[in-house]
Each structure stands twice: as structure tokens, then as C-alpha cells.
Amino acid sequence: MKKYIFIIFYLSMAVSTLSLSARDDNGERVRDFIREQMPLSVRVNTVDTLGKIGLPHPYSVPCVQGMFQDMFYWDTYFTNLGLISIGDTVQAKNNVDNILYVINLLGYMPNATDRGMFNRSQPPYASMMVADIYDITHDREWLGRALPVLEKEYDFWMTKRTTPNGLNRHGNSATDKELSDFYGYMTTRFPHLKWEIPDSERIRQGSHFLSEAESGWDFTPRFDFRCEDFNPVDLNSNLYIYEKNFERFYKELGLKGSK
């Protein structure tokens, strides 16, 4: 993995925290490097293939080269912070429009645009990305088109990822075979996991693992290998932000329902 350049995610985080008023030479060189490198992460693929979904606009990927050449969900939120910081609102809006396109098509935004990752989502950030673009463009017509798509995604989280206590959790829509196979993959990452266990246990544990992949925290002690047993505070906080954004968007568009 060391040979792969995880440049966009980390540089986006760096540029989003850099002072806009920085005047020192090192700071300017860093910002110039970021401006030069960010366009190298942009890809174009408008046609569906067997393994990937086509997107209507150019999209940002996490790596300039090597692995991760698809559009990922929550990675894109942080990439957009960097793009907006360096003034590339056009590409930031392209990314948001692509995510809205996929949500409208599937009812949710998958982990990434690779079809192998369609059996889970990632932490929801589409509403925050829409708000970031709207704060710049103040385009009510665009916001009016985005709003029902965000409502569709919110419905996914409130029906497919809710629990009896009213809070939300991470999950997946994988088949039993996919879950069993994913457990097998996890034994390569955690050698202490037993290979020879009943199929039902492989499926049960594989579901916890794949749900943790949806959380974006794959894999940490946080979930104790039982992600589906938790109502993560960050996920539920994000969905609360969705609700507050809906309140704001309804008011901006003069729609009923903000209360």
C-alpha cells in the first residue's frame, strides 16, 4: 500500500485547515502544489460498464494513481472542502451533481461507484455537500432539484438503517454468499479469526464486518467486530444535520414543512 499515493484525501484535509491569509513562502508552495495536483484526481466515465456505473459529470477520486479510482461517498465530502478552499467550485459542484444522480438512480449513495460496493453506503454527507454548494451559488432552482433527491436518501436511512429505539445504525444489503466471502476476506486481515466455523456464523459475523465497512471506520476496535449492535453517534448526528438542513432548505424554497 505504501506505493499508492493517497494524495487527495490528505491534501484536502490539509488545505481545508490552512489559513486563507497565509503569506509565508512554504504555505504558498503547499497551496500551489495542491492546486496543481487536484485536477490529476479527476476522471470521466459517462458509460455504465459491467463493473462500474457511469457518471454524467467529471468526478474526483481519492488517489491520483494506483488503487481507489472510483468515486467514493464520504471521501468526496472532504475532497470538496479542499476544492472549495482553492476556489474550484465547478469541480466541487460536479461531484455533488454526480452523487445526486446516483442517489436518484439507486435510492442511496453506495460506498463507491464500483458495483462491488453497492451492497452498502457510507456515512451520509450529501446534504452537507449540497449546503456547501448552495452557500456559494445561491441557486434556488438547483436546490429545488436537489431537495427531493436528499429526501429520497434520508428515507433510505430511516427505513433501511433504523432500529427499534428510533436511532440509526450501519448495515448492508449483501447476499449470504457475499457475507460469507467477506468473512473469508477478513481472515486475511485478522489472522486470529477462525476459518472453520459454521456457515451461519460466517454469515452473521460477515454482516457485522460489511456494516462496519459502511461506517467508513473499517476496521477499528470501536465496534468490537459487532457494528450492527451500535447506534453510532456520528451517523445519528449526520442525520440530525440532514433534518436541520431540510428545515433550512424548505424555508429557502418557500415550502411548507420546515417545522
Residue, then its C-alpha position, 0 to 999 in steps of 0.5 A: m500500500k505504501k506505493y499508492i499515493f493517497i494524495i487527495f484525501y490528505l491534501s484536502m484535509a490539509v488545505s481545508t485547515l490552512s489559513l486563507s491569509a497565509r503569506d509565508d513562502n512554504g504555505e504558498r508552495v503547499r497551496d500551489f502544489i495542491r492546486e496543481q495536483m487536484p485536477l490529476s484526481v479527476r476522471v470521466n466515465t459517462v458509460d455504465t460498464l459491467g463493473k462500474i456505473g457511469l457518471p454524467h459529470p467529471y468526478s474526483v477520486p481519492c488517489v491520483q494513481g494506483m488503487f481507489q479510482d472510483m468515486f467514493y461517498w464520504d471521501t468526496y465530502f472532504t475532497n470538496l472542502g479542499l476544492i472549495s478552499i482553492g476556489d474550484t467550485v465547478q469541480a466541487k459542484n460536479n461531484v455533488d451533481n454526480i452523487l445526486y444522480v446516483i442517489n436518484l438512480l439507486g435510492y442511496m449513495p453506495n460506498a463507491t461507484d464500483r458495483g462491488m460496493f453497492n451492497r452498502s453506503q457510507p456515512p451520509y454527507a450529501s446534504m452537507m455537500v449540497a449546503d456547501i454548494y448552495d452557500i456559494t451559488h445561491d441557486r434556488e432552482w438547483l436546490g429545488r432539484a436537489l431537495p427531493v433527491l436528499e429526501k429520497e436518501y434520508d428515507f433510505w436511512m430511516t427505513k433501511r438503517t433504523t432500529p427499534n429505539g428510533l436511532n440509526r445504525h450501519g448495515n448492508s444489503a449483501t447476499d449470504k454468499e457475499l457475507s460469507d466471502f467477506y468473512g473469508y476476506m477478513t481472515t486475511r486481515f485478522p489472522h486470529l479469526k477462525w476459518e472453520i466455523p459454521d456457515s451461519e456464523r460466517i454469515r452473521q459475523g460477515s454482516h457485522f464486518l460489511s456494516e462496519a465497512e459502511s461506517g467508513w471506520d473499517f476496521t477499528p476496535r470501536f465496534d468490537f467486530r459487532c457494528e450492527d449492535f451500535n447506534p453510532v453517534d456520528l451517523n445519528s448526528n449526520l442525520y440530525i444535520y440532514e433534518k436541520n438542513f431540510e428545515r433550512f432548505y424548505k424555508e429557502l424554497g418557500l415550502k411548507g414543512s420546515k417545522 
